[in-house]
């Protein structure tokens, strides 16, 4: 089955290697946000085309995107033949523009080309979205039947900030606002408490694991093995090309397994077949396509890839799944 990149900011291909070797908040506030403030819709469209080309050449057939000018990302998706869930993002300072964009996007593109394009809304993160703006955004979910895509507990400083503001964890903050009453894909989830994981499971929240971005920005290691052990649905994303710095799901899958092994000191954690499921079956379930995407069977969506296995780095073949996950490029 085609690989599903469960979290991305595809137009940040324009910022590849632009802001390296910085901590997250300095990376965002001093480099990324000033750059993004100058981006036009045309810029985002071109950046999306570049990132989509990279993903298609690497066997990714579906991605979930969070960004500004999301209607231009949608335009690039439909032109490319790819499948995507496009999620217009907001922070408190751009809420009004976000609402106009979301309405325009839903009315023009939702379900376009036989359902190849889905739409969700994307509150950027608990620390950038006030209760007032989140509640207003949820009214759009109610009106149009939309799900949610949100960064959650990415850094320790985020959890400390939300604790100071609201005396809650970021997970509790979103739960109490009613965010999890809608289909939610939570991204990163690095700094979760055991109670947080119970909340996510209870509300059916899915998780996008972004190991390389979390490593590069030194955000930490998400407790993925514990999440899966609890029964949470977890898939894999690359995050954007400014914090990764590529959109290579093969490299991401290998890292996803190895990082959990060293974090738990258990070499049996997240074996190759589990990783393959995370990038296909689990990811499909996370975006509401269980049973029809991420599988090859009669009646399923025909999103599949062909892999040339006659390559030096894929020889010999003792276990084809392990070859793909640990050696694929």
N, C-alpha and C positions, 0 to 999 in steps of 0.2 A: 504493500500500500504506500501511496505517496506520504512523505513525512509532513507532520503538522507542527509548525513553529508557533508555539502557544503564546508568545509575547514578543512584541517587536515595536520599534519606532522606525519604520523602513526608510523614511526620507532622511533620517540621520546618516544615511550613507554619504551625504554631502559633508559630514563632519568627521568622517573616518580619520583617525590619528590627529585630530585637531586639538584635543584636550586630554592628553594622556598623563598618567602618573600623578593624579590629584585625588584628595579625599572627596566623597560624594558632594557635600554641601558647597565646597569651594568649586568643584567641577561644575555644579549646577549654577550657582549664583554668579560666579566670576567669568565663566566661559560659555556655558551652554545657553542659558537664558538670554544674555545679550546678543548672541549669534541668532537665536531663534526669533528675537524681536524684529530682525531685519528680513526674515524670510517672507517671500510672497507666495501666493497660491501656485504660481508657475514654478517657483523653486521646489516646492514640496512635490509637485507632480513629477518633475525631472528626477528628484531624489528617489521617489517611489519607483519610477521606471528602472533606475539603476539597481536598487535593492531587489526588485522583483526578478530582474534578469539573473542576478547572483543566486537567488533562491531556486529558480527554475533549473538552472544549470547544475545545481547541487541536489536535485531530487526532492525539494520541498514543493508541495502542490497546494498547501493551505497555510495561511498565516493569520494571526490576530494582531491588529495594529492599534496603537494609541498615539494620536498626534493632533496637531493643529491643522487647519485646512483639510479636514478629513474627506471632504467631497472630492478634492483633487486626487487623494490617494485612491478613492473609489473609482475615479475615472481611469487611473493607471491600471487598476486591477482588472476592470472589465475589458480594457484593450488587450491585456496580456493573455487572457484565457485562464488566469489563476483563480483560485477560490480564496476568499478572505472574509474575516469579520472586522469591519472598520469601525473604530471607536473614537468619535470626537472627544477631545480632552478639555477639561477646564480646571482653572484655579480661580480663586475668589475675584481676582482682578480682571478676568476676561469672561465672566459668566454670561453676560448679555449676548456677546458675540457667539459664544458656544451654543446658546439656546437657539438663536437664529440659524446657525449652521446645522444643528441637529434636525430641526424641523425640515430644512431644505433637503438634507441628506436622506431622511426617512421618506419624504414624499417623492423624491426623485429616484432613489436607488434601492430602497429596502426590498429584498427578495428579487433583485434584478437578475436577468438572464437565468431563469429557472432556479432561483435561490442560490446562485453562486456567490452572491454578496450578502452578508449579514451585517446588521448594525447593532451596536451596544453603545452605551454612554460610558465615559471614563472620567470620574472624579480623579484628579491626578494622585492625590494621597491625603491621608487624614491631616497632615500638618499644613497642607496648602488649601484645604477646603473646609470652610466653616460650616457649622450646623445649618445655617440659613441657606447657603448655596446648595448643600447636599439635599436638603428637603425640597428645594425648588426643582432640582434635577430629577428627583424621584417622581415628581409629577409627570415628567416626560415619559418615564418608564411606564407609569400607569396609563397614560394617554395612548402610547404607541405599542405597548407590550414589549418593551426592550429589557435586555439584561444589562449587567454592569461589569466593567473591567477596571480594576483599581490596584495601584501599588499599595502594599500593606506590610508594615513592620520590616522595612528594608534595612534600616540601620538602628543601632542602639540609641543614637541621638533622637530618632523619631519617637521611639517608645518613651524616652524620658520627657520629650516635649509634650506629648499627649497626656502623659501622667500628670505633668505639672499643670496643664491647662484644664483638664477635665477629671482628674483622679481616676482614669481608666486606662486600660491598654488600648492600642489602636483597634484591635479586634472588637473589644467591648464598645468602643466609641461608634464604630460603624453598625454594629448590631443594634445599639440603642436608637440609632437614627432610622432604622428600618431598611438599611441597605440590603441586608441578607434576605429580605422578604422577596427579592427578585433574583433570578439566576445570576450568580456572581462568580467571576473568575478573579481570584486574588493572586497578585504577582509578588514574588520574592518570598515573603513569609519566613524571613530569616530568624527574627527574634520573637518567637511565639512562646507563650507559657503553655503548660499542659491544659489549663482551662481554656485558653484560646483555641487549641486544637479541638477540644470537645465542642466548642461553639461552632467552629467551621463544619465539623462533621454533622452536628445536629441540624444545621441549616442547609446542608448539601452544597456548601461552597467548594469549588474546585480550585486547585493551586497550580500556578505556572512556576516551575523551578528553573532558575537562570544561573547555573553554577559559574560560568566564566565571567559574567558581569559582576557577580558578587565577589569573585576572587580578585578581579582587576581593581575594583573600587574598595576592596578590603572591608566589605559590608559584613562578612561572616559566612557561615555555612548553614543553610536551611536544614532543619531536622527532618529531612525527607523520609528517611527510613522509619522514623517514629510516626510520621503522618500516614504513610502507607500501611504500617502495622495497625493503625487505628481504623483504617478503612476509607481514608480520604482519597479522592481522585486527584492524582498528580500527573501533570504532563511536563514537557520541557520546552523552553524558549531560549532564544539567543539574546534577547534584549536588543537594543539598538546598536548600529555599527560604530557609535562613538564610545561605547563602554564595553566593547567585546574583543576585537573590532571587526568581526566578520559575521556573516549569516550562515555559517557552515554547521548544519545540524549533525553531521557525522562527528565532527570534532566535539560538538556540544554533548552528544550522547556518550561518547567515551569519557569525557570529563565528568559527566553526571554520575557515572558509576564509580570512577576512581576516587572522586572527592568524598563520596559517602563511605567508601571503604576505609579511607584514612581517618575520617572524622569519627567513625564508630570503632575503629581498630578491628573490624570484622571483614575479612576478605570475601565472605559469602554474601554480603549485602548488595542489593541491586544487581543481580546477575544479568547477563546479556539479554536474555529473553524478556525480563521485566523492563529493561530499558527500551527495547523495541516496542513493547506494549505502550509504554509511556508516550512515545513519539507518534503513535498511531491510534490504537483503540482508546486509551485513556484520554488523549487529547480530543478525539472526536466526541467522547462523552462530555467533556468539559465545555464544549461549545454547542451542545444540544443535537449532535448528529450520531448518537449511539446506534450501532447496528447498520448504518448506511454509509459511514465514512471511516477510514482507517482499517478497513477489512476488504478482502477480495472474495466476493461470493455473489451468487446470482441475485440480482435485484438491487445490489449496492451501487453507490455512485462510482463511476468508472475513473476514479482518481488513483492511478497506479503508475509505477515507474519501472523501467527496465534497467538492470545493473549489469555491466560487463564484468563478470567475475574472473575472466581470464587475464589477470594482472599479477605482476610479481608480488605486490603487497597483499594479495588475497590467496596466496599459495603457501603450503598445501591446504586442503580443505578437510579438517577434522570435524569442524562444527560451523556450518554456514552462517548461523545467527551470530556466533561469536566473531567470525570473520568480518561480518558487516559492522557490528557495533564497536569492536575494538580495533579494527584495521581499516574500516571504510574511510574514503577521502572524497 
